[in-house]
Amino acid sequence: MSKDEDRAIAKACRSAMARTALDISELNVLCVGGFVDLQGKVRAPRGAAGTISVRREFENLKVIVRSVRGVKDCRADRIIMIEAH
């Protein structure tokens, strides 16, 4: 895959993830050869204290990323999850 294809896949993943309820403003999306790597912080949205499970929503987010055309796999080893209090 070319760098342009990887860039397009990363952008498509970012667009797909924007539909989730999580705050992903500090989440980086990297794509190399169709393999997507998620790095950074994921938070519950403001005002959602106790109403949303960040861990469960993030698992759903990874399923969404894997369904994006061109994605071979999704890794999320370096993620910091911040629950609302």
N, CA, C and O atoms as a printed pandas DataFrame, in Angstrom:
     atom_number atom_name residue_name chain_id  residue_number  x_coord  y_coord  z_coord
0              1         N          MET        A               1    0.832   -1.190    0.000
1              2        CA          MET        A               1    0.000    0.000    0.000
2              3         C          MET        A               1    0.873    1.248    0.000
3              4         O          MET        A               1    1.959    1.272    0.579
4              5         N          SER        A               2    0.379    2.260   -0.651
5              6        CA          SER        A               2    1.131    3.515   -0.695
6              7         C          SER        A               2    0.796    4.382    0.519
7              8         O          SER        A               2   -0.160    4.122    1.250
8              9         N          LYS        A               3    1.599    5.403    0.707
9             10        CA          LYS        A               3    1.355    6.334    1.816
10            11         C          LYS        A               3    0.024    7.050    1.648
11            12         O          LYS        A               3   -0.661    7.336    2.630
12            13         N          ASP        A               4   -0.342    7.340    0.402
13            14        CA          ASP        A               4   -1.620    8.014    0.152
14            15         C          ASP        A               4   -2.794    7.130    0.545
15            16         O          ASP        A               4   -3.775    7.611    1.113
16            17         N          GLU        A               5   -2.694    5.827    0.242
17            18        CA          GLU        A               5   -3.760    4.895    0.631
18            19         C          GLU        A               5   -3.856    4.797    2.149
19            20         O          GLU        A               5   -4.953    4.805    2.707
20            21         N          ASP        A               6   -2.709    4.704    2.813
21            22        CA          ASP        A               6   -2.699    4.645    4.275
22            23         C          ASP        A               6   -3.294    5.915    4.874
23            24         O          ASP        A               6   -4.042    5.855    5.850
24            25         N          ARG        A               7   -2.965    7.046    4.298
25            26        CA          ARG        A               7   -3.495    8.325    4.783
26            27         C          ARG        A               7   -5.017    8.371    4.613
27            28         O          ARG        A               7   -5.729    8.857    5.492
28            29         N          ALA        A               8   -5.508    7.865    3.487
29            30        CA          ALA        A               8   -6.952    7.846    3.233
30            31         C          ALA        A               8   -7.670    6.904    4.202
31            32         O          ALA        A               8   -8.767    7.210    4.669
32            33         N          ILE        A               9   -7.052    5.761    4.502
33            34        CA          ILE        A               9   -7.641    4.812    5.455
34            35         C          ILE        A               9   -7.702    5.440    6.845
35            36         O          ILE        A               9   -8.720    5.334    7.528
36            37         N          ALA        A              10   -6.624    6.089    7.267
37            38        CA          ALA        A              10   -6.594    6.734    8.583
38            39         C          ALA        A              10   -7.670    7.815    8.677
39            40         O          ALA        A              10   -8.321    7.956    9.712
40            41         N          LYS        A              11   -7.854    8.570    7.611
41            42        CA          LYS        A              11   -8.874    9.617    7.597
42            43         C          LYS        A              11  -10.275    9.010    7.660
43            44         O          LYS        A              11  -11.147    9.531    8.356
44            45         N          ALA        A              12  -10.491    7.914    6.938
45            46        CA          ALA        A              12  -11.793    7.238    6.969
46            47         C          ALA        A              12  -12.076    6.673    8.359
47            48         O          ALA        A              12  -13.214    6.705    8.827
48            49         N          CYS        A              13  -11.043    6.159    9.014
49            50        CA          CYS        A              13  -11.197    5.636   10.379
50            51         C          CYS        A              13  -11.566    6.760   11.331
51            52         O          CYS        A              13  -12.450    6.598   12.173
52            53         N          ARG        A              14  -10.901    7.890   11.204
53            54        CA          ARG        A              14  -11.171    9.044   12.063
54            55         C          ARG        A              14  -12.619    9.508   11.875
55            56         O          ARG        A              14  -13.298    9.840   12.846
56            57         N          SER        A              15  -13.083    9.528   10.632
57            58        CA          SER        A              15  -14.465    9.927   10.348
58            59         C          SER        A              15  -15.460    8.950   10.958
59            60         O          SER        A              15  -16.474    9.362   11.522
60            61         N          ALA        A              16  -15.171    7.659   10.845
61            62        CA          ALA        A              16  -16.060    6.640   11.408
62            63         C          ALA        A              16  -16.100    6.730   12.931
63            64         O          ALA        A              16  -17.153    6.541   13.541
64            65         N          MET        A              17  -14.951    7.017   13.544
65            66        CA          MET        A              17  -14.886    7.098   15.005
66            67         C          MET        A              17  -15.605    8.330   15.540
67            68         O          MET        A              17  -16.024    8.339   16.697
68            69         N          ALA        A              18  -15.755    9.357   14.733
69            70        CA          ALA        A              18  -16.407   10.590   15.183
70            71         C          ALA        A              18  -17.869   10.358   15.540
71            72         O          ALA        A              18  -18.476   11.189   16.216
72            73         N          ARG        A              19  -18.440    9.251   15.100
73            74        CA          ARG        A              19  -19.843    8.949   15.386
74            75         C          ARG        A              19  -20.051    8.350   16.773
75            76         O          ARG        A              19  -21.192    8.189   17.205
76            77         N          THR        A              20  -18.971    8.016   17.482
77            78        CA          THR        A              20  -19.112    7.436   18.816
78            79         C          THR        A              20  -19.318    8.535   19.853
79            80         O          THR        A              20  -19.089    9.715   19.585
80            81         N          ALA        A              21  -19.752    8.126   21.030
81            82        CA          ALA        A              21  -20.025    9.088   22.104
82            83         C          ALA        A              21  -18.759    9.503   22.848
83            84         O          ALA        A              21  -18.804   10.421   23.668
84            85         N          LEU        A              22  -17.644    8.854   22.582
85            86        CA          LEU        A              22  -16.412    9.125   23.325
86            87         C          LEU        A              22  -15.735   10.415   22.879
87            88         O          LEU        A              22  -15.902   10.863   21.745
88            89         N          ASP        A              23  -14.966   11.004   23.795
89            90        CA          ASP        A              23  -14.115   12.154   23.471
90            91         C          ASP        A              23  -12.792   11.589   22.953
91            92         O          ASP        A              23  -11.987   11.072   23.728
92            93         N          ILE        A              24  -12.574   11.688   21.652
93            94        CA          ILE        A              24  -11.368   11.123   21.030
94            95         C          ILE        A              24  -10.445   12.225   20.524
95            96         O          ILE        A              24   -9.653   12.005   19.607
96            97         N          SER        A              25  -10.546   13.408   21.120
97            98        CA          SER        A              25   -9.754   14.551   20.652
98            99         C          SER        A              25   -8.252   14.347   20.841
99           100         O          SER        A              25   -7.455   14.977   20.145
100          101         N          GLU        A              26   -7.853   13.475   21.772
101          102        CA          GLU        A              26   -6.427   13.214   22.004
102          103         C          GLU        A              26   -6.022   11.821   21.529
103          104         O          GLU        A              26   -5.060   11.242   22.032
104          105         N          LEU        A              27   -6.757   11.290   20.562
105          106        CA          LEU        A              27   -6.475    9.962   20.024
106          107         C          LEU        A              27   -5.816   10.099   18.653
107          108         O          LEU        A              27   -6.353   10.765   17.768
108          109         N          ASN        A              28   -4.662    9.476   18.480
109          110        CA          ASN        A              28   -3.955    9.487   17.197
110          111         C          ASN        A              28   -4.292    8.222   16.428
111          112         O          ASN        A              28   -4.364    7.135   17.001
112          113         N          VAL        A              29   -4.498    8.370   15.127
113          114        CA          VAL        A              29   -4.799    7.244   14.249
114          115         C          VAL        A              29   -3.667    7.130   13.241
115          116         O          VAL        A              29   -3.455    8.033   12.431
116          117         N          LEU        A              30   -2.942    6.022   13.290
117          118        CA          LEU        A              30   -1.841    5.772   12.362
118          119         C          LEU        A              30   -2.179    4.553   11.515
119          120         O          LEU        A              30   -2.768    3.595   12.015
120          121         N          CYS        A              31   -1.815    4.581   10.253
121          122        CA          CYS        A              31   -2.065    3.440    9.377
122          123         C          CYS        A              31   -0.806    3.154    8.568
123          124         O          CYS        A              31   -0.245    4.042    7.927
124          125         N          VAL        A              32   -0.374    1.896    8.610
125          126        CA          VAL        A              32    0.779    1.450    7.830
126          127         C          VAL        A              32    0.402    0.121    7.185
127          128         O          VAL        A              32    0.177   -0.872    7.877
128          129         N          GLY        A              33    0.336    0.109    5.880
129          130        CA          GLY        A              33    0.023   -1.120    5.165
130          131         C          GLY        A              33   -1.358   -1.673    5.464
131          132         O          GLY        A              33   -1.576   -2.880    5.365
132          133         N          GLY        A              34   -2.289   -0.810    5.826
133          134        CA          GLY        A              34   -3.646   -1.251    6.137
134          135         C          GLY        A              34   -3.849   -1.631    7.594
135          136         O          GLY        A              34   -4.971   -1.920    8.011
136          137         N          PHE        A              35   -2.777   -1.632    8.368
137          138        CA          PHE        A              35   -2.871   -1.940    9.798
138          139         C          PHE        A              35   -2.995   -0.624   10.561
139          140         O          PHE        A              35   -2.119    0.236   10.472
140          141         N          VAL        A              36   -4.074   -0.473   11.303
141          142        CA          VAL        A              36   -4.361    0.766   12.023
142          143         C          VAL        A              36   -3.891    0.633   13.464
143          144         O          VAL        A              36   -4.149   -0.374   14.123
144          145         N          ASP        A              37   -3.200    1.657   13.944
145          146        CA          ASP        A              37   -2.711    1.698   15.320
146          147         C          ASP        A              37   -3.324    2.924   15.991
147          148         O          ASP        A              37   -3.165    4.048   15.514
148          149         N          LEU        A              38   -4.026    2.697   17.100
149          150        CA          LEU        A              38   -4.639    3.779   17.862
150          151         C          LEU        A              38   -3.776    4.064   19.079
151          152         O          LEU        A              38   -3.406    3.144   19.810
152          153         N          GLN        A              39   -3.450    5.338   19.304
153          154        CA          GLN        A              39   -2.597    5.733   20.431
154          155         C          GLN        A              39   -3.142    7.013   21.039
155          156         O          GLN        A              39   -3.624    7.893   20.326
156          157         N          GLY        A              40   -3.062    7.114   22.367
157          158        CA          GLY        A              40   -3.449    8.357   23.024
158          159         C          GLY        A              40   -4.464    8.153   24.122
159          160         O          GLY        A              40   -4.529    7.092   24.744
160          161         N          LYS        A              41   -5.269    9.202   24.355
161          162        CA          LYS        A              41   -6.247    9.201   25.441
162          163         C          LYS        A              41   -7.665    9.163   24.897
163          164         O          LYS        A              41   -7.981    9.785   23.883
164          165         N          VAL        A              42   -8.514    8.414   25.601
165          166        CA          VAL        A              42   -9.936    8.335   25.284
166          167         C          VAL        A              42  -10.690    8.666   26.562
167          168         O          VAL        A              42  -10.401    8.111   27.622
168          169         N          ARG        A              43  -11.658    9.573   26.459
169          170        CA          ARG        A              43  -12.412   10.003   27.641
170          171         C          ARG        A              43  -13.907    9.847   27.420
171          172         O          ARG        A              43  -14.393    9.803   26.290
172          173         N          ALA        A              44  -14.622    9.765   28.541
173          174        CA          ALA        A              44  -16.080    9.863   28.477
174          175         C          ALA        A              44  -16.422   11.312   28.141
175          176         O          ALA        A              44  -15.693   12.221   28.536
176          177         N          PRO        A              45  -17.509   11.539   27.424
177          178        CA          PRO        A              45  -17.868   12.919   27.101
178          179         C          PRO        A              45  -18.259   13.699   28.353
179          180         O          PRO        A              45  -18.678   13.113   29.351
180          181         N          ARG        A              46  -18.120   15.003   28.295
181          182        CA          ARG        A              46  -18.492   15.845   29.442
182          183         C          ARG        A              46  -19.965   15.653   29.776
183          184         O          ARG        A              46  -20.814   15.539   28.891
184          185         N          GLY        A              47  -20.246   15.620   31.071
185          186        CA          GLY        A              47  -21.629   15.490   31.519
186          187         C          GLY        A              47  -22.163   14.073   31.484
187          188         O          GLY        A              47  -23.352   13.857   31.716
188          189         N          ALA        A              48  -21.308   13.104   31.199
189          190        CA          ALA        A              48  -21.757   11.713   31.112
190          191         C          ALA        A              48  -21.271   10.890   32.296
191          192         O          ALA        A              48  -21.073    9.682   32.169
192          193         N          ALA        A              49  -21.079   11.523   33.434
193          194        CA          ALA        A              49  -20.536   10.839   34.611
194          195         C          ALA        A              49  -21.406    9.644   34.997
195          196         O          ALA        A              49  -22.583    9.792   35.325
196          197         N          GLY        A              50  -20.806    8.469   34.951
197          198        CA          GLY        A              50  -21.486    7.252   35.363
198          199         C          GLY        A              50  -22.489    6.686   34.380
199          200         O          GLY        A              50  -23.051    5.620   34.632
200          201         N          THR        A              51  -22.734    7.363   33.264
201          202        CA          THR        A              51  -23.746    6.875   32.326
202          203         C          THR        A              51  -23.147    6.121   31.145
203          204         O          THR        A              51  -23.876    5.496   30.375
204          205         N          ILE        A              52  -21.841    6.175   30.997
205          206        CA          ILE        A              52  -21.207    5.538   29.841
206          207         C          ILE        A              52  -19.975    4.759   30.297
207          208         O          ILE        A              52  -19.199    5.233   31.127
208          209         N          SER        A              53  -19.808    3.566   29.745
209          210        CA          SER        A              53  -18.628    2.759   30.035
210          211         C          SER        A              53  -17.599    3.016   28.936
211          212         O          SER        A              53  -17.795    2.621   27.787
212          213         N          VAL        A              54  -16.516    3.673   29.293
213          214        CA          VAL        A              54  -15.487    4.011   28.305
214          215         C          VAL        A              54  -14.901    2.742   27.702
215          216         O          VAL        A              54  -14.664    2.679   26.496
216          217         N          ARG        A              55  -14.667    1.737   28.529
217          218        CA          ARG        A              55  -14.078    0.486   28.049
218          219         C          ARG        A              55  -14.983   -0.189   27.010
219          220         O          ARG        A              55  -14.508   -0.622   25.961
220          221         N          ARG        A              56  -16.280   -0.277   27.302
221          222        CA          ARG        A              56  -17.224   -0.919   26.382
222          223         C          ARG        A              56  -17.354   -0.113   25.090
223          224         O          ARG        A              56  -17.358   -0.682   23.998
224          225         N          GLU        A              57  -17.460    1.205   25.215
225          226        CA          GLU        A              57  -17.563    2.054   24.029
226          227         C          GLU        A              57  -16.300    1.981   23.171
227          228         O          GLU        A              57  -16.375    2.043   21.944
228          229         N          PHE        A              58  -15.139    1.849   23.821
229          230        CA          PHE        A              58  -13.892    1.758   23.060
230          231         C          PHE        A              58  -13.821    0.441   22.296
231          232         O          PHE        A              58  -13.307    0.404   21.178
232          233         N          GLU        A              59  -14.331   -0.644   22.887
233          234        CA          GLU        A              59  -14.381   -1.925   22.169
234          235         C          GLU        A              59  -15.271   -1.792   20.935
235          236         O          GLU        A              59  -14.939   -2.320   19.874
236          237         N          ASN        A              60  -16.394   -1.091   21.064
237          238        CA          ASN        A              60  -17.267   -0.837   19.913
238          239         C          ASN        A              60  -16.549    0.012   18.864
239          240         O          ASN        A              60  -16.710   -0.208   17.664
240          241         N          LEU        A              61  -15.764    0.975   19.320
241          242        CA          LEU        A              61  -15.003    1.832   18.417
242          243         C          LEU        A              61  -14.017    1.005   17.588
243          244         O          LEU        A              61  -13.856    1.246   16.392
244          245         N          LYS        A              62  -13.359    0.031   18.223
245          246        CA          LYS        A              62  -12.408   -0.820   17.484
246          247         C          LYS        A              62  -13.127   -1.658   16.432
247          248         O          LYS        A              62  -12.585   -1.891   15.351
248          249         N          VAL        A              63  -14.341   -2.113   16.737
249          250        CA          VAL        A              63  -15.131   -2.862   15.751
250          251         C          VAL        A              63  -15.456   -1.962   14.560
251          252         O          VAL        A              63  -15.389   -2.395   13.409
252          253         N          ILE        A              64  -15.805   -0.717   14.842
253          254        CA          ILE        A              64  -16.104    0.246   13.772
254          255         C          ILE        A              64  -14.875    0.464   12.898
255          256         O          ILE        A              64  -14.983    0.488   11.672
256          257         N          VAL        A              65  -13.706    0.623   13.519
257          258        CA          VAL        A              65  -12.465    0.840   12.766
258          259         C          VAL        A              65  -12.162   -0.369   11.886
259          260         O          VAL        A              65  -11.772   -0.209   10.730
260          261         N          ARG        A              66  -12.337   -1.570   12.419
261          262        CA          ARG        A              66  -12.057   -2.784   11.632
262          263         C          ARG        A              66  -12.991   -2.927   10.438
263          264         O          ARG        A              66  -12.653   -3.599    9.464
264          265         N          SER        A              67  -14.167   -2.298   10.506
265          266        CA          SER        A              67  -15.126   -2.411    9.405
266          267         C          SER        A              67  -14.859   -1.410    8.278
267          268         O          SER        A              67  -15.496   -1.479    7.226
268          269         N          VAL        A              68  -13.931   -0.492    8.488
269          270        CA          VAL        A              68  -13.597    0.500    7.455
270          271         C          VAL        A              68  -12.884   -0.206    6.299
271          272         O          VAL        A              68  -12.018   -1.055    6.510
272          273         N          ARG        A              69  -13.261    0.158    5.098
273          274        CA          ARG        A              69  -12.683   -0.462    3.897
274          275         C          ARG        A              69  -11.168   -0.245    3.849
275          276         O          ARG        A              69  -10.687    0.879    3.993
276          277         N          GLY        A              70  -10.429   -1.335    3.644
277          278        CA          GLY        A              70   -8.978   -1.269    3.536
278          279         C          GLY        A              70   -8.243   -1.606    4.817
279          280         O          GLY        A              70   -7.033   -1.835    4.792
280          281         N          VAL        A              71   -8.955   -1.641    5.949
281          282        CA          VAL        A              71   -8.317   -1.944    7.232
282          283         C          VAL        A              71   -8.140   -3.455    7.364
283          284         O          VAL        A              71   -9.098   -4.217    7.235
284          285         N          LYS        A              72   -6.904   -3.874    7.620
285          286        CA          LYS        A              72   -6.612   -5.296    7.812
286          287         C          LYS        A              72   -6.748   -5.690    9.275
287          288         O          LYS        A              72   -7.241   -6.774    9.587
288          289         N          ASP        A              73   -6.310   -4.811   10.174
289          290        CA          ASP        A              73   -6.431   -5.065   11.612
290          291         C          ASP        A              73   -6.276   -3.744   12.354
291          292         O          ASP        A              73   -5.793   -2.753   11.807
292          293         N          CYS        A              74   -6.696   -3.757   13.608
293          294        CA          CYS        A              74   -6.633   -2.561   14.443
294          295         C          CYS        A              74   -5.958   -2.915   15.758
295          296         O          CYS        A              74   -6.381   -3.838   16.454
296          297         N          ARG        A              75   -4.903   -2.174   16.096
297          298        CA          ARG        A              75   -4.193   -2.361   17.366
298          299         C          ARG        A              75   -4.427   -1.148   18.243
299          300         O          ARG        A              75   -4.457   -0.013   17.767
300          301         N          ALA        A              76   -4.592   -1.404   19.533
301          302        CA          ALA        A              76   -4.803   -0.301   20.474
302          303         C          ALA        A              76   -4.087   -0.629   21.770
303          304         O          ALA        A              76   -4.715   -0.761   22.821
304          305         N          ASP        A              77   -2.765   -0.762   21.692
305          306        CA          ASP        A              77   -1.968   -1.152   22.856
306          307         C          ASP        A              77   -1.644    0.025   23.767
307          308         O          ASP        A              77   -1.521   -0.142   24.981
308          309         N          ARG        A              78   -1.509    1.200   23.194
309          310        CA          ARG        A              78   -1.069    2.368   23.972
310          311         C          ARG        A              78   -2.210    3.375   24.140
311          312         O          ARG        A              78   -2.152    4.503   23.651
312          313         N          ILE        A              79   -3.244    2.925   24.849
313          314        CA          ILE        A              79   -4.425    3.750   25.072
314          315         C          ILE        A              79   -4.584    4.014   26.563
315          316         O          ILE        A              79   -4.442    3.106   27.381
316          317         N          ILE        A              80   -4.874    5.247   26.906
317          318        CA          ILE        A              80   -5.203    5.614   28.283
318          319         C          ILE        A              80   -6.695    5.931   28.299
319          320         O          ILE        A              80   -7.151    6.852   27.622
320          321         N          MET        A              81   -7.454    5.152   29.085
321          322        CA          MET        A              81   -8.898    5.368   29.182
322          323         C          MET        A              81   -9.203    6.148   30.448
323          324         O          MET        A              81   -8.787    5.764   31.541
324          325         N          ILE        A              82   -9.927    7.239   30.296
325          326        CA          ILE        A              82  -10.258    8.097   31.428
326          327         C          ILE        A              82  -11.774    8.076   31.618
327          328         O          ILE        A              82  -12.524    8.604   30.797
328          329         N          GLU        A              83  -12.207    7.458   32.712
329          330        CA          GLU        A              83  -13.635    7.379   33.043
330          331         C          GLU        A              83  -14.075    8.701   33.662
331          332         O          GLU        A              83  -13.283    9.372   34.323
332          333         N          ALA        A              84  -15.331    9.075   33.452
333          334        CA          ALA        A              84  -15.885   10.279   34.077
334          335         C          ALA        A              84  -16.213    9.984   35.534
335          336         O          ALA        A              84  -16.544    8.850   35.881
336          337         N          HIS        A              85  -16.123   10.987   36.376
337          338        CA          HIS        A              85  -16.420   10.807   37.805
338          339         C          HIS        A              85  -17.649   11.570   38.199
339          340         O          HIS        A              85  -18.050   11.536   39.363
